[in-house]
Amino acid sequence: MREQLEALRDEALQLVNQASTQKELNDVRVKYLGKKGPITEVLRGMGKLSAEERPVVGEIANAVRGVIQTELEQRLVDVKQQEMDAKLALEAIDVTLPGRPKKVGQAHLLQQVTDEIEDIFVGLGYTIAEGPEVEQDLFNFEMLNLPKDHPARDMQDSFYITDEILMRTHTSPVQARTMLASKGEPIRILCPGKVYRRDEDDATHSHQFMQVEGLVVGESISMADLKGTLEAFVKQMFGEAREIRLRPSFFPFTEPSVEVDVSCFKCGGKGCNICKQTGWIEILGAGMVHPRVLEMAEYDSTKMSGFAFGMGIERIAMLKYGVDDIRHFYTNDVRFSEQF
Amino acid sequence: MLVSKQWLQQFVDVSQKTGEELADLITKSGIEVEGVEVRDAELNNIVVGHVLTKEKHPEADKLNVTTVDIGQEEPVQIVCGAPNIEAGQDVIVARVGARLPGIKIKRAKLRGVVSEGMICSLEELGFEKKYIREDEQAGIHTFREPVIPGQDVLELLGLHDEVLELGLTPNRSDCLSMYGVAHEVAGILNTTATFPAIEVTEDEEKTKLAVTLESEECPFYAAREIKHVVIGESPLWLKNRLIANGIRPINNVVDVTNFVLLETGQPLHSFDAEKLGQQIVVRQAKAGEAFQTLDEVERALDPSMLVITDGEKPVALAGVMGGANTEVDATTTSIILESAYFAPTSVRKTSRVLGLRSDSSSRFEKGVDPRRVLLALDRAAALIAELAGGTVLAGTVQSGTLQLDDHLIEASVSYINHRLGMEIEGTVMKELLERLGLEVELSGDALTVSVPTRRQDLMIPADISEEVARLYGYDALTSSLPQEASRGFLPKRNQHRRQIRRLLQGAGLSQAITYSLTSEQRAMQFNEQTDLHPVKLAMPISEARSTLRTSLIPGLLEVAQHNVARQHADLAFYELGSVYLQRDASLETLPIEQELVAGVAVGLAEQHRAHGTMVKTDFFVVKGIVETLAEALNVTLTYEASVIDSMHPGRTARVLLDGEMIGFVGQVHPALSKEQYGLKEVYVFELDAMKLHSKERVVYQEMSRFPSMTRDIAIVLNQSVTASEVEQVIVEAAGPLLQQVTLFDVYTGDNVGEDKKSFAFSLRYQNKERTLVDEEVTAAHEHVVTALTKAFDAELRA
């Protein structure tokens, strides 16, 4: 009996080891451990054995059964693993093939620069104000201290539609409109937008371009506040190491007026081709709001003062990214726009 | 304005500064110096030579061999090719070792003959052709003045000089004269400017000239009469001054008037007295009057223009240009010299209307200094007497009045400091202002400034603050931020735009920014609002940029065209911007500016070539973009087949929001896209950006814990029935349990018969309060089937 059981055990274990699929293992299990299998039969036939033999044989049979069971389970884990490995090996792909990317579009470079400037000034307590691009002469010129026949109107030859309506030549009419609407209250606004001048398009001129203008009106606003504000802006926009320099200039709507230079962000002030060896780059015009401009907008210029500044977005973008032709911004060539 | 440093030196001591240093100081104080020309930078070793002999070159027809006395012990031999060389002439000689622009002179052999130097033309010295006498333009320059061999030619021609180019802003027209620049430079250098005394020696004979003013546009007019003048060439010093300042010498009388204009800023005009007569009447031109100006152009005048007449006909356009009929020429023997004050606006208008600008008009239109009107007249009369041998008749004929008083500005030290954010002492302010030649009275905080007539830009205390600041220097300015706190925020409108942009970029479209101005023809395309009209410029530069856009699509099509032509065939762009429409043709009010968002797509929308998959851009790709945008913005849009101008009649849908059309999507009419934009098949959309807003506030809805049930339905319909019509019937019939309808199959073909199509929908039912019972879903679904059968004569597909 014992020999018979041990032979069965060895036979079954051999088959278990030979099996390479789950099915073969299952066949072994059914054959040796099933209800009609030989071990069950031995156990079933134990009634014929003597009382002394019975526990001994029972124990051996159970041990054989246990061994087979354990080995089967062990083997099943291995076989499953092998089967999985084989299956996955077949599923292998060339992971260096290109993916299926989702196309993502880009914001226009002028937009990126505008957004950046807006965010900086919102952080400084400004809000955004806008106005029409087709504007009245009144707001574009007259309320900015540029009466009809003022010689400074030559500086910005304009696209007129009628005698009184034109394409705005700067974003400054938004200042005039905002001041009128604010009825003597303090103001802190940033006005980005498109402007138009009667220029032939070439590498440095465009009949349409973008400006952003800032206006602060309050009870004790000074040139020092203007300088501090522009310093904060320039450091954020062009880097902490940048400095600014104010040079006297002229605009009809500010008095005093200044041009503002930033220390060259390429060479740091040593002199290079970007700053034309001067170490400084002109980036914007600014000044204290002309008392007459305040008065025309119904502010008391003896109590309230303000500063204003304005810059060309194209110029900032050209300087910051080294773009050499303003027309690139309006051609929308993908070889250009994909770079930013 | 060009400023010769040599000339400036006559009024203010600038000898201690180089041109560059001076330029730097002037720029820092507010007038930008745009350039400094060192006139002798590329010249040296150039002397006067006296030609002793001239003989033909033995080997060359066109060359001559000369001996020239250049002030050395021995004359030198120079081979010269100029046709006008003659013995006895005084010429310009570049000696061996001399430098000329681009050339170095060496001892040379020309066809076997030694040449020790070069005889030069003015052009070889760097003069522009316009400054060279006509008879010497093909040859060498000869001196007509007494000169000495060996004399420095650069000295004689005034070339040891530097010329500063001032970029003047319109407020600083006071610096359109050497006098004005001298005042400014004296202020900057903290020194004083001095000006020559002027003395006119008058004849005993009195002038009989009479001047009458008939227009308010001429507040003051003065004239002098000078007899016995001899018209001729001006002396070298005068020609040198004019050339340094960019003006071509003509003859001694004209040159003097130009010289005095540059010196004082007061434009003068000289008439031939014999042609003019003894009467001057200043009046507005008459309608239909015509007149030939000095440049020999016939000008049509109108009553807005001010003219000088001889009592009958115009003889000059006041302040702009003289007339050909009274021109000073070689035969002139007596002249009438005019110096006047014309109203700036009048000169400006006339010059504009006629498109005629002159050195005279550009000064009058900005307002000349009233105090220099008579001064300049006397200065010119004295110079003409001296240089043209004239006799100045006694008396200045004048009419009208001049405003000569100083302008008083009451400022204060505290106001200026407050405005600048600086702390400058009152005494310092006073000193700075006095450097500019202003009279200042300081009394406690009060600062009273007397401004002479030459500085018409100084009107109010703020102007004084600028004068103080620019001379004090902004380097001393400290930095601060406005003290009051302020609520900074990005307005909703801007946030909304940013959201639209992010969504479209996420959907694969890149942003384009195009011109607002287009051609009239393109401005009419895609314009759906036929009751509104495009806005046209009064004076466009070109037809292609003459009209404001009414749609963003033409600009986007140009972008697509540009890129497709450069081998970028698969593109998707959007633009967010305004279009402009006018309500009334008269344009009494501003046009409507409507903010639109539009997109264009061509070629492949997606392609993964390594994986063999691609999606061609078609109507549904672009509609899909619009749907994605709408869903993310939480607005429900509906689409209706529609015929829209410039669009494909069978592949275009109107887009509606709450029943109102807010835009369209579809294919551009292929004939239009091909012919005008070179694009075969191109899809676009355009929507009213500011209407893409959900009006409802988003409120959280509980997520149902109960399962949903899905039933499919497939029906056969007539081809003409649209998907949205079917969907609408399904939604109405199914009742409240229906959560979602999805069209998942569209089929046409043999299995459904001709003129038929099959739609398959998936319907999801759910009850949010409890688990659905099979029967209630079946009942709802049966409603749907019945309704579809009834509405469209649909058949259920097995």
Interface residues (C-beta under 8 A of the other chain):
Chain A: L97 P98 R100 K102 K103 V104 G105 Q106 A107 H108 L110 Q111 D115 E118 D119 F121 V122 G123 L124 G125 Y126 T127 I128 E130 P132 E133 V134 E135 Q136 D149 H150 P151 A152 D154 M155 F159 Y160 I161 T162 I165 M167 P186 R188 K194 Y196 R198 E200 H207 Q208 V216 G218 E219 S220 I221 S222 M223 A224 D225 K227 G228 T229 E231 A232 R245 L246 R247 P248 S249 F250 P252 E255 P256 S257 V258 M288 H290 P291 R292 S305 F329 Y330 T331 N332 D333 V334 R335 S337
Chain B: T27 K28 S29 G30 E32 T169 P170 N171 R172 S173 P344 T345 R348 K349 E365 K366 H418 R419 L420 G421 M422 I460 P461 A462 D463 S465 E466 A469 R470 Y474 D475 L477 T478 S479 S480 L481 P482 Q483 E484 A485 S486 R487 G488 F489 L490 P491 R493 N494 R498 R501 L504 Q505 G506 A507 G508 L509 S510 Q511 A512 I513 T514 Y515 S516 L517 V535 K536 L537 A538 M539 P540 I541 R545 L548 V559 H562 N563 R566 H568 L571 A572 F573 Y574 G577 S578 Y580 L587 L590 P591 E593 E606 H608 A610 H611 T613
